[in-house]
Amino acid sequence: MNQNLQKLFSIAQKKEKFGIGLMSGTSLDGLDIALCRFTGSGLKTQFSLIKFITTPYQEPFKKEVQSIFARRDADLEKVCLLNAFIGNFHAELVLQALAEWGIQPEEVDFIASHGQTIYHAPKRLHKKAGYPNATLQIGDGDHVAVKTGILTISDFRQKHIAAGGEGAPLALYGDVLLGSKAEENRILLNIGGIANLTFLPADGNADKILCTDIGPGNTMIDAACRRYFNLPYDEDSKIAFAGNVNEALLNVLLAGAFFKEQAPKTTGPELFNLNYLDEALKQSGTTNLSAEDIICTLSAFTAQSIAGFILQHIKADDIRVFTSGGGARNIYIINYLKKALPNTIIQNTSALGIDPDAKEAILFALLGNEALCGESLKIGSNPAVLMGKFSFPV
């Protein structure tokens, strides 16, 4: 038997595994690195977060990715070069983290790498006859594996699409395994660049579980902060609190076709971007609006799209919402949600023993563990698949 396959077989059989989950989101804040311990798989999974770090990206790297991110006219050579570069770069960051933690690479059984999304194209967005759902993440897994010397599992979204899904949100699988609780209706709400949620019903009925993108999370707020204030984001919601919601603009933002489409659905910055804002400013006759009012209204847009979806689509009482992602620290958004959902308890996922900043990286580590030793889960109408491609160090 091939030596790599023998090693893969031995890792899969281990009762306890140590895996690293890597997540780099559309906000390009940095690389989340979560070292986790796993025993079991599927609904019997037990995990603990051993170490976690977010290594911030420097501006030159952000600009390189932004030059091809969500762009139909992206430079193909730059895409090719960054595919290899990001794989090596993420590997370097992993090795740095391990050195800082005093952990040797050979102590880690696997890396589960999300890569860097540069374009998400579900059919509902591209609308090109004859073409399927599609998505593209770069940061090649072979480069990660060779540089770190650690088995790497990557490119998780392609199997989901091949099996009939849209490639997102993959949080569904991890949320069901880690977040379900009998006799408690729960929503796990992630507010990253895009906002998505998983509804976990108290009765455990898999047909009632819903996982979907809702609309923009931080992506439009961050883009507007860069445009109007040369800031990467609205720290502590200071700009939002300095402005006022413009109802005319908010109503146009909320009138987009995406919000009328049936869930589950996916979206991305390919739709929710500054062009979407500019068109809404024109339609609402608010092109002279102050920058503070724009940021405030965009913050309300994110919060209202979340609250409106929950009120319209989640038919359950006594719901507890657990937040994660950068938006979980956005004071304006969380305050808005508490007012809009007065009968709902809203906490971040630390209440579940899950670091809200680490949650997505943990989920990809969990998907890596499932790829090694799990079985396909059938959850409602979602594809019953195990995801991820294996890259060996040698």
ABEGO torsion letter per residue (X at the ends): XBAAAAAAAAAAABABBBBBBBBBBAAGAEBBBBBBBBBEBEAABBBBBABBBBBBBBAAAAAAAAAABGBAABBAAAAAAAAAAAAAAAAAAAAAAAAAAGBBAAABABBBBAEBBABBBBAAAAGBBGBBBBBBBBGBAAAAAAAAGBBBBBGAAAAAAAAGBAGOBAAAAAAAAAABBBGBBBBBBBBBABBBBBBBBAAGBAAABBBBBAEBBAAAAAAAAAAAAGBABBBGGAAAAABBBBAAAAAAAAABAAAABBOBBBBBAAABBAAAAAAAAAAAGAAABBAAAAAAAAAAAAAAAAAAAAAAABBBBGBBBBBBEAAAABAAAAAAAAAABAABBBBBAAAAGBBAAAAAAAAAAAAAAAAAABBBBBBEABBBBBBEBBBBAX
